[in-house]
Amino acid sequence: MNWEYKYLLNGNFHPDSRVWIYQSNRPFSETEAAEIVMILKEFTSQWKSHGSPIKGESYLIFDQFIILMADITDASLCGSSMDSAARLIKEFEQHFSVSLFDRTSLALIINEKVQLLPMNQLQQLVKDGSITGETIYFNNLAATKEELENKWMIPLKESWLARKIFLKDTISQIDK
């Protein structure tokens, strides 16, 4: 699979643009993906904060990650604008029978595919060699466009998880 995604991101958005990443518990089908992309484009074209348009973009990346981006360099997001985005994602959950708010499943690239792993199994997978510190992890905590571009797909050893597990290919162990 081609893991390049940065070229998809709107270059006219400020690096500090706000980003929300929603990871699906399964890949979307072609038909589902087309419907999601259409709905997301419509949503972002009408997205407002305090009655003013939000400069927004949306993406479905690797058929499994829904990303919303708002350039708020000249404006701010009100609570109702963020609530409307969360409502849309909840509607996707119901309509497509997926989970998009589960933060206990970790997405990693294993055997050239996005694999979701329960967080509580991570240490065992490291121990048995299924994953290493070099395994690519999707850091869905990325909160800005710059972080999305540079800190979303990172080696496990560079993520916040490295403090929680013992990696065979690191020297020190922190917070085992």
VENZIUR-V538297 format. One record per backbone hydrogen bond with DSSP energy under -0.5 kcal/mol. NH is the residue of the N-H (numbers start at 0). CO is the residue of the C=O. If there is no record, write none. Layout:
nh=(NH/NH)
co=(CO/CO)
//
This chain:
nh=(2/7/8/8/12/16/17/18/19/21/22/23/23/24/27/32/33/34/35/36/37/38/39/40/41/42/43/44/45/45/46/48/51/53/54/55/56/58/60/60/63/64/65/65/66/66/67/68/69/70/71/80/81/82/83/84/85/86/87/88/89/90/91/92/93/94/95/96/97/99/102/105/105/107/107/108/109/109/112/114/114/116/118/120/121/124/125/126/127/128/129/130/134/136/137/138/138/139/141/144/145/147/148/149/150/151/153/153/155/156/157/158/161/162/163/164/166/169)
co=(0/4/4/5/9/13/69/142/67/65/20/21/63/98/62/28/29/30/31/32/33/34/35/36/37/38/39/40/41/42/42/51/48/46/70/53/68/66/58/64/60/60/21/63/58/64/19/56/17/54/69/77/77/78/79/80/81/82/83/84/85/86/87/88/89/90/91/92/92/97/100/103/116/105/114/135/107/112/109/107/112/105/103/117/118/120/121/122/123/125/124/124/131/153/106/136/151/137/138/16/14/143/144/145/146/147/136/151/134/132/154/155/158/159/160/160/164/166)
//
